[in-house]
Amino acid sequence: MNPDVIFPIVMVATVAAVLIVISIIQAKKAKTNLIALGDKLGLSLETQGRYFKKHRLTGLVSGKVVEVFSYTTGAGKSKRTWAAIAVRVKASGGLTFSLKRRLSLFEFVAKLFRKNSVELGDATFDKKWVLMTNQPDFMRMALLPEMREKILRLSGGSMASGHYKCGGATVQYAEQGAFSNAKVCTRFAEIVGLVCDLTDVVEIRADVQK
């Protein structure tokens, strides 16, 4: 066979093999880190899939049903991996909210014209986070200073993509990243508690409306 034909084939095969090996190594790291996180939080590891296995943590934290998992969006060069937490809500009282990092001056300007965006009156927090909700008065009262402080403290590193939201059955948090990164798991050990606190906020609103 012509060497000019063989070389590209060998290169493609080599690159594919390297990517597969890296993927296997990352998957093993993710599983190890999730097991450690589960031990810390009292959650159990669940595995799905025979060849391409997916791992998640499930169980109870502070009496709430919690899941810690990963998922992907996009494809090819636009493919992104997300690490996420979901805490089941017993009742929401119709409350919805979205809390995202403010990433640019454009975001600050856009927020001024966005429906349902809310200022909390905390200059430090409002500068870094964008809150949207259908019940602004309640959320201003519910996001207590200590809760805002925790959100700010945990908003470093890869959490530039961090996003808290509630739109129905769960309160969720997601950020771009993978559980093969030990720093993500260390931060998630605290963020799980914060998402449970936000779930309390949602459930309190439901109780008030009864």
C-alpha beads as a LAMMPS data file, in Angstrom:
LAMMPS data file: protein, C-alpha beads

210 atoms
209 bonds

1 atom types
1 bond types

-500.0 500.0 xlo xhi
-500.0 500.0 ylo yhi
-500.0 500.0 zlo zhi

Masses

1 110.0

Atoms # bond

1 1 1 0.000 0.000 0.000
2 1 1 1.175 3.529 -0.765
3 1 1 2.934 5.081 2.306
4 1 1 1.130 8.359 1.602
5 1 1 -2.138 6.498 2.203
6 1 1 -0.976 4.417 5.171
7 1 1 0.354 7.361 7.220
8 1 1 -2.963 9.266 7.513
9 1 1 -4.786 6.036 8.379
10 1 1 -2.266 5.225 11.104
11 1 1 -2.490 8.780 12.463
12 1 1 -6.277 8.682 12.627
13 1 1 -6.231 5.265 14.313
14 1 1 -3.623 6.471 16.831
15 1 1 -5.564 9.598 17.702
16 1 1 -8.761 7.564 18.107
17 1 1 -6.973 5.079 20.395
18 1 1 -5.522 7.894 22.522
19 1 1 -8.943 9.528 22.877
20 1 1 -10.497 6.223 23.936
21 1 1 -7.786 5.667 26.559
22 1 1 -8.226 9.219 27.892
23 1 1 -11.988 8.696 28.043
24 1 1 -11.563 5.459 30.016
25 1 1 -9.146 7.123 32.454
26 1 1 -11.491 10.092 32.956
27 1 1 -14.446 7.764 33.521
28 1 1 -12.540 5.856 36.204
29 1 1 -11.543 9.111 37.920
30 1 1 -15.141 10.306 37.819
31 1 1 -16.386 7.082 39.394
32 1 1 -13.747 7.212 42.146
33 1 1 -14.523 10.866 42.903
34 1 1 -18.276 10.261 42.915
35 1 1 -17.892 7.366 45.345
36 1 1 -15.915 9.645 47.686
37 1 1 -18.522 12.397 47.320
38 1 1 -21.297 9.897 47.972
39 1 1 -19.585 8.689 51.137
40 1 1 -19.349 12.274 52.361
41 1 1 -22.999 13.064 51.634
42 1 1 -24.522 9.673 52.420
43 1 1 -25.543 9.039 48.796
44 1 1 -25.353 5.789 46.828
45 1 1 -23.680 5.286 43.461
46 1 1 -25.886 4.056 40.619
47 1 1 -24.437 2.870 37.294
48 1 1 -26.265 2.633 33.980
49 1 1 -25.044 1.216 30.678
50 1 1 -22.983 -1.822 29.828
51 1 1 -20.154 -0.430 27.719
52 1 1 -20.476 3.345 27.999
53 1 1 -21.313 3.554 31.673
54 1 1 -22.908 6.555 33.323
55 1 1 -22.696 7.081 37.069
56 1 1 -24.888 9.116 39.370
57 1 1 -25.427 9.543 43.090
58 1 1 -28.869 9.223 44.620
59 1 1 -30.309 9.295 48.109
60 1 1 -31.490 11.581 50.870
61 1 1 -29.810 14.725 52.201
62 1 1 -31.592 16.560 55.031
63 1 1 -34.652 14.451 54.262
64 1 1 -34.724 15.535 50.614
65 1 1 -34.381 13.338 47.524
66 1 1 -31.105 14.296 45.836
67 1 1 -29.430 13.275 42.583
68 1 1 -25.898 14.187 41.476
69 1 1 -25.197 13.427 37.827
70 1 1 -23.607 14.590 34.582
71 1 1 -24.961 15.178 31.095
72 1 1 -23.845 16.597 27.763
73 1 1 -25.216 19.223 25.390
74 1 1 -24.333 19.942 21.790
75 1 1 -22.184 17.826 19.495
76 1 1 -18.750 17.932 17.898
77 1 1 -16.786 21.075 18.752
78 1 1 -19.781 22.558 20.556
79 1 1 -20.212 19.538 22.856
80 1 1 -20.220 20.458 26.546
81 1 1 -20.153 18.288 29.663
82 1 1 -22.127 19.448 32.690
83 1 1 -22.029 18.408 36.338
84 1 1 -25.407 18.792 38.008
85 1 1 -27.477 18.460 41.166
86 1 1 -31.257 18.020 41.359
87 1 1 -33.266 18.145 44.587
88 1 1 -36.906 17.091 44.458
89 1 1 -39.474 19.680 45.564
90 1 1 -42.487 18.512 47.566
91 1 1 -44.518 21.545 46.465
92 1 1 -43.517 24.770 44.705
93 1 1 -46.497 27.067 45.124
94 1 1 -45.969 28.113 41.514
95 1 1 -42.601 29.743 42.281
96 1 1 -40.036 29.713 39.480
97 1 1 -36.581 31.252 39.418
98 1 1 -33.322 31.269 37.521
99 1 1 -30.054 32.433 39.066
100 1 1 -27.098 32.795 36.699
101 1 1 -23.643 34.318 36.810
102 1 1 -23.374 37.730 35.199
103 1 1 -20.581 37.208 32.679
104 1 1 -20.249 40.517 30.868
105 1 1 -21.173 44.176 30.647
106 1 1 -23.629 43.195 27.899
107 1 1 -25.370 40.888 30.376
108 1 1 -25.658 43.778 32.834
109 1 1 -27.247 46.029 30.193
110 1 1 -29.491 43.249 28.875
111 1 1 -30.783 42.574 32.380
112 1 1 -32.199 46.101 32.556
113 1 1 -34.597 45.226 29.755
114 1 1 -35.304 41.598 30.645
115 1 1 -38.743 40.719 31.937
116 1 1 -38.872 39.261 35.467
117 1 1 -35.261 40.209 36.308
118 1 1 -34.857 41.230 39.945
119 1 1 -32.447 43.401 41.909
120 1 1 -32.020 42.300 45.523
121 1 1 -30.550 45.557 46.748
122 1 1 -27.226 43.861 47.525
123 1 1 -24.726 45.657 45.251
124 1 1 -22.058 42.934 45.465
125 1 1 -24.503 40.141 44.721
126 1 1 -26.451 42.005 42.023
127 1 1 -23.190 42.807 40.231
128 1 1 -22.235 39.137 39.931
129 1 1 -25.558 37.290 39.652
130 1 1 -28.720 37.687 37.558
131 1 1 -31.974 36.622 39.230
132 1 1 -35.153 36.067 37.253
133 1 1 -38.353 34.996 38.988
134 1 1 -42.115 35.199 38.744
135 1 1 -42.359 36.183 42.441
136 1 1 -39.782 38.956 42.999
137 1 1 -41.033 40.251 46.363
138 1 1 -40.848 36.807 47.929
139 1 1 -37.386 36.053 46.501
140 1 1 -36.018 39.357 47.808
141 1 1 -37.028 38.270 51.298
142 1 1 -36.136 34.603 50.892
143 1 1 -32.545 34.983 49.652
144 1 1 -31.136 35.826 53.069
145 1 1 -27.681 37.443 53.446
146 1 1 -26.073 34.175 54.581
147 1 1 -27.475 32.379 51.535
148 1 1 -26.204 35.091 49.190
149 1 1 -22.807 34.931 50.873
150 1 1 -22.609 31.198 50.282
151 1 1 -23.572 31.593 46.615
152 1 1 -20.834 34.212 46.187
153 1 1 -18.244 32.148 48.050
154 1 1 -18.880 29.072 45.945
155 1 1 -18.864 30.963 42.648
156 1 1 -15.173 30.645 41.774
157 1 1 -13.314 28.705 39.121
158 1 1 -15.376 26.753 36.613
159 1 1 -18.560 27.961 38.273
160 1 1 -18.517 30.891 35.826
161 1 1 -21.098 28.742 34.040
162 1 1 -23.024 27.965 37.226
163 1 1 -26.802 28.151 37.092
164 1 1 -29.446 27.538 39.768
165 1 1 -33.055 27.121 38.684
166 1 1 -36.486 25.938 39.741
167 1 1 -39.276 25.427 37.275
168 1 1 -41.358 22.635 38.722
169 1 1 -40.521 19.307 40.328
170 1 1 -36.872 20.028 41.229
171 1 1 -34.422 22.727 42.192
172 1 1 -31.306 22.260 40.082
173 1 1 -27.748 23.436 39.868
174 1 1 -25.457 22.823 36.875
175 1 1 -22.013 23.962 35.766
176 1 1 -19.725 23.067 32.911
177 1 1 -17.284 20.455 34.156
178 1 1 -16.830 16.793 34.952
179 1 1 -16.608 14.717 38.104
180 1 1 -13.181 13.499 36.994
181 1 1 -12.066 16.895 38.345
182 1 1 -11.666 16.494 42.103
183 1 1 -12.191 20.240 42.640
184 1 1 -15.690 19.973 41.176
185 1 1 -16.554 17.200 43.633
186 1 1 -15.122 19.153 46.567
187 1 1 -17.275 22.158 45.673
188 1 1 -20.350 20.007 45.067
189 1 1 -20.096 18.690 48.631
190 1 1 -21.112 22.202 49.748
191 1 1 -23.354 23.105 46.821
192 1 1 -25.657 20.157 47.556
193 1 1 -26.475 21.786 50.887
194 1 1 -27.087 25.124 49.182
195 1 1 -29.480 23.563 46.654
196 1 1 -31.314 21.933 49.580
197 1 1 -31.587 25.399 51.186
198 1 1 -33.063 26.790 47.961
199 1 1 -35.495 23.875 47.933
200 1 1 -36.584 24.900 51.439
201 1 1 -37.264 28.382 50.059
202 1 1 -39.514 26.940 47.354
203 1 1 -41.376 24.696 49.797
204 1 1 -41.848 27.540 52.295
205 1 1 -43.513 29.545 49.549
206 1 1 -45.883 26.651 48.878
207 1 1 -46.765 26.445 52.599
208 1 1 -47.461 30.188 52.753
209 1 1 -49.932 29.909 49.896
210 1 1 -51.930 27.069 51.482

Bonds

1 1 1 2
2 1 2 3
3 1 3 4
4 1 4 5
5 1 5 6
6 1 6 7
7 1 7 8
8 1 8 9
9 1 9 10
10 1 10 11
11 1 11 12
12 1 12 13
13 1 13 14
14 1 14 15
15 1 15 16
16 1 16 17
17 1 17 18
18 1 18 19
19 1 19 20
20 1 20 21
21 1 21 22
22 1 22 23
23 1 23 24
24 1 24 25
25 1 25 26
26 1 26 27
27 1 27 28
28 1 28 29
29 1 29 30
30 1 30 31
31 1 31 32
32 1 32 33
33 1 33 34
34 1 34 35
35 1 35 36
36 1 36 37
37 1 37 38
38 1 38 39
39 1 39 40
40 1 40 41
41 1 41 42
42 1 42 43
43 1 43 44
44 1 44 45
45 1 45 46
46 1 46 47
47 1 47 48
48 1 48 49
49 1 49 50
50 1 50 51
51 1 51 52
52 1 52 53
53 1 53 54
54 1 54 55
55 1 55 56
56 1 56 57
57 1 57 58
58 1 58 59
59 1 59 60
60 1 60 61
61 1 61 62
62 1 62 63
63 1 63 64
64 1 64 65
65 1 65 66
66 1 66 67
67 1 67 68
68 1 68 69
69 1 69 70
70 1 70 71
71 1 71 72
72 1 72 73
73 1 73 74
74 1 74 75
75 1 75 76
76 1 76 77
77 1 77 78
78 1 78 79
79 1 79 80
80 1 80 81
81 1 81 82
82 1 82 83
83 1 83 84
84 1 84 85
85 1 85 86
86 1 86 87
87 1 87 88
88 1 88 89
89 1 89 90
90 1 90 91
91 1 91 92
92 1 92 93
93 1 93 94
94 1 94 95
95 1 95 96
96 1 96 97
97 1 97 98
98 1 98 99
99 1 99 100
100 1 100 101
101 1 101 102
102 1 102 103
103 1 103 104
104 1 104 105
105 1 105 106
106 1 106 107
107 1 107 108
108 1 108 109
109 1 109 110
110 1 110 111
111 1 111 112
112 1 112 113
113 1 113 114
114 1 114 115
115 1 115 116
116 1 116 117
117 1 117 118
118 1 118 119
119 1 119 120
120 1 120 121
121 1 121 122
122 1 122 123
123 1 123 124
124 1 124 125
125 1 125 126
126 1 126 127
127 1 127 128
128 1 128 129
129 1 129 130
130 1 130 131
131 1 131 132
132 1 132 133
133 1 133 134
134 1 134 135
135 1 135 136
136 1 136 137
137 1 137 138
138 1 138 139
139 1 139 140
140 1 140 141
141 1 141 142
142 1 142 143
143 1 143 144
144 1 144 145
145 1 145 146
146 1 146 147
147 1 147 148
148 1 148 149
149 1 149 150
150 1 150 151
151 1 151 152
152 1 152 153
153 1 153 154
154 1 154 155
155 1 155 156
156 1 156 157
157 1 157 158
158 1 158 159
159 1 159 160
160 1 160 161
161 1 161 162
162 1 162 163
163 1 163 164
164 1 164 165
165 1 165 166
166 1 166 167
167 1 167 168
168 1 168 169
169 1 169 170
170 1 170 171
171 1 171 172
172 1 172 173
173 1 173 174
174 1 174 175
175 1 175 176
176 1 176 177
177 1 177 178
178 1 178 179
179 1 179 180
180 1 180 181
181 1 181 182
182 1 182 183
183 1 183 184
184 1 184 185
185 1 185 186
186 1 186 187
187 1 187 188
188 1 188 189
189 1 189 190
190 1 190 191
191 1 191 192
192 1 192 193
193 1 193 194
194 1 194 195
195 1 195 196
196 1 196 197
197 1 197 198
198 1 198 199
199 1 199 200
200 1 200 201
201 1 201 202
202 1 202 203
203 1 203 204
204 1 204 205
205 1 205 206
206 1 206 207
207 1 207 208
208 1 208 209
209 1 209 210
